Amino acid sequence: MNAMGVDTGSRLLPVSGSGGRLRDLRAHEQVHGRLPNTGAADLIAAVRDAGLTGRGGAAFPTHRKLSAVAAGRHPVVVANAAEGEPVSGKDQLLLSAAPHLVLDGLQLAARAVGARDAVVYVHAGPLVALMRDLVARRAADRVDAVAVRVVDAPARFISGQESAVVSRLNGGSALPRTVPPAVFQKGVGGRPTLVQNVETLAHLALIARNGPAWFRSRGTAEEPGTMLLTIGGAVHAPGVVEADIGTPVGMLLGLGGGPSRQVQALLIGGYHGTWLPAEDLPISVAGLRPYGATPGAGVLVALPSDVCGLVETARAVGYLAGESAGQCGPCRSGLPALAATMRGLATPGRAGAAPERIAQLAGLVEGRGACHHPDGTARFVRSALAVFHDEIVAHQDGWCRATHPAPVLPIPSTGSGAR
C-alpha cells in the first residue's frame, strides 16, 4: 500500500520530502523531536483531554484502557500490528513508514501504566525483521526505558483479537478465549495487559509532544484527530490515506484518485463491517451510527456497479468461516452453514437459497460465540441482504445483473486454524 495523503495534512505518515520513510531514529527525531519526560498521570490526562480513541476497530477511549491497566500490578503493554483484516493495509504501512512513532508510543504507554515489559506483535513477514532491527538499535543507543521484544503474529483474521494476542504471547495458539477475565485484568503471564493498536500508539506519541489542543484541531469535536484508512475497490489509486475523522466518503474516494467505475455500494469497516449504499456519508462513529455501521478497521471499499455484491459477499463469508477458531458451535457449524447458504444465494436460480434462511442463520450465530467473530460475520451478511436486494430478486429469477466477473475483495488462502 502507498501513502496518498496531502503533505500538509499528514501527521502520522512521512511527507514526500522525507523519502516516504522515517526508519532512521535521528531523522525521526529531527521531524518530531525527542519524547518529553511527561509523568504517568499527566500522560493519561493528556490522552483523556485529547479525546483519543482506539484505531483498531472498537474506538474505545484510550485513557480508560490506560487507567484500567495502570490500576493493576506488574502490567504488560503490547503494540498490536497483527492486522488480519484482508482489505486493510494501514498498520503495515505505518510500521514501514514511521516505525519510531509506534515505538515511542509503546514506551509512553509503558510509562503511563507502569509496565516494565513491552511487546511488538506484528503480522508475520518482512516487518518482523525490520522491527527487531529497530528495537535492537534503540536498545543499543539506550533510547528506551523499557525493554521490547518482537513476536510474530500468524497471518490469520482472528490473530489480532486481544485475547488471541495474549494466548500467543503466553506460548499458545493465537486463538480467542472466552471472557471474563478481560486481558486488562489478567493477560500475559496472568498480569494486567494493555493491547493497543499501533496507530493508536503513534497518535499517543504525537499527543505527548504536541498536546491535546493540537490533536483536537483536526477531526470533529466529538471524535477529534485524524485516522488512517485503506481505500480500495473501484478507485484509480487504491492505498492508505490519512484524513480527519468525519471526512465525507466522496472526499476520501478523491484521495484514492476518484472512482474508476460507477459505484453501487460501499464496504465500510472491512469484513466485519457493513455494506452501505453509495452515499456521501461522513466516516466517523457518530456519522455512521444511524446506518448501523462504524469505521471499524479504517476500510473503505467502493464496489463497482458491474460486479455482483452477492458473489463478493459469499466469497468473503466463505473466507471468514474458514478463519474461525472452531472452538464453539457458531464457529464450528453456524458459520460454515451460513457460508454455504450464502454461496447458494450468489448462484442465480439455485433453489433453497432464500434470504430468509440466511437471516435466520445469522441470528443463530450472533451473540453465542466464544468471541465476536460470528457477530461481525452476521453483521456483514445482514448488510448485504439489505443493500443488494435487487440483486437477490434477479438471482431468484435465474439471472445476475453483473457484467464484470473479476473479483474485487481480496481473499487470502485459508489455513486450518490460527497458530
Buried (B, 14 or more C-beta within 10 A) or exposed (E): BEBBBEEEBBBBBBBEEBEBBBBEBEBBBEBBEEBBEBEBEEBBBBBBBBBBBBBBBBBEBBBBBBBBBBEBEEBBBBBBBBBBBBBBBBBBBBBBBBBBBBBBBBBBBBBBBBBEBBBBBBBBEEBBEBBBEBBEEBEEEEBBEBEBEBBBBBBBBBBBBBBBBBBBBBEEBBBBBEEEEEBBBBBBEEBBBBBBBBBBBBBBBBBBBBBBEBBBEBBBEEBBBBBBBBBBBBBEEBBBBBBBBBBBBEBBBBBBBEBBBEBBBBBBBBBBBBBBEBEEBBBBBBBBEEBEBBBBBBBBBBBBBBBBBBBBBBBBBBBBBBBBBBBBBBBEEBBBBBBBBBBBBBBBEEEEBBBEBBBEBBEBBBEBBBBBBBBBBBBBBBBBBBBBEEBBEBBBEEEBBBEEEEEBBEBEEBEEBBE
